[in-house]
Amino acid sequence: MKHRMLHSHDLRLALPDYAQKMAVPLDELQAAYQWMLDNEVCFEQPLKNRTLSFISYLNIETRIDHPLARRFYKLLSRETLGPLIPLYGINWPTLRDRMLRTWEQAYNILICKIPSHNVRLAWLRLGGAKIGKGSSVWRNTEILGVDSLRIGNDSTVGWHCQLDARGGLVIGDHVTIASHVLIIAGGHDLQAPEFWAVGGPVFIRDYAWICSRALLSFGADIGEGAVVGGGSVVSKPIPPYAIVSGPNAEIKGERARGLNYKVGGKGLFTLFH
């Protein structure tokens, strides 16, 4: 399998809905999807109780000869939370991608060190990030894929974190992300001699608490109110209100329900941090 972006689980089971949406016969869409699998446009990775469904991470729409497969790939690519890698050349997608990457590197090298929430958040928003009211990203936190970062209201990301949003990173309301947390929305295929890139989204739902030095990779979906203990490694869905820890993110307990607090991380140091 080549460079690929996680789209969903069990895409094959959703083909009847897509056939209706695209106004095409189901058997034709099923044949087109099989063609996409055979020609490395889409990919499937079977797991124990589900199948991960990927599409080509490189935007190859213009190279797809099969008309229905090209339409379906275009639809699927629009549904991914992170943008696909453009076919580099003298074109607008390449120029836009280079401009965005330069913008985020300027943030990581310089802007993230400026002691002002307002300056840092303004820079991120101008780069395409969606950040809600009262939320904050503290100093020295680096961000990749700024244009795919989504943060709700009253959420805080602590010091010295790394947020890799290239595959899509969605952080809900009232979320606490402690310092030195790593969120990595991509990696590489260890079974491929070519070191193909693999990416996908990370979700952190409302009132979740990610403790220091936790590592979240693509496939992580932290349920509402869940707690990820310090040093944990998560690459799978975590149930709402579960308390998990360890390298396998094992459930150790359950958090109180009915959470209604405010994180308020921005108000404490609006001028100086």
Beta strands, then each sheet from edge to edge (+ up, - down):
strand 1: 4-9
strand 2: 42-46
strand 3: 51-56
strand 4: 130-131
strand 5: 136-137
strand 6: 142-144
strand 7: 149-151
strand 8: 156-157
strand 9: 162-164
strand 10: 169-171
strand 11: 176-177
strand 12: 182-184
strand 13: 186-188
strand 14: 197-199
strand 15: 202-204
strand 16: 209-210
strand 17: 215-217
strand 18: 221-222
strand 19: 227-228
strand 20: 233-234
strand 21: 237-238
strand 22: 242-245
strand 23: 250-254
sheet 1: 2+ 3- 1+ 14+ 13-
sheet 2: 4+ 7+ 10+ 15+ 18+ 21+
sheet 3: 5+ 8+ 11+ 16+ 19+ 22+ 23-
sheet 4: 6+ 9+ 12+ 17+ 20+
end
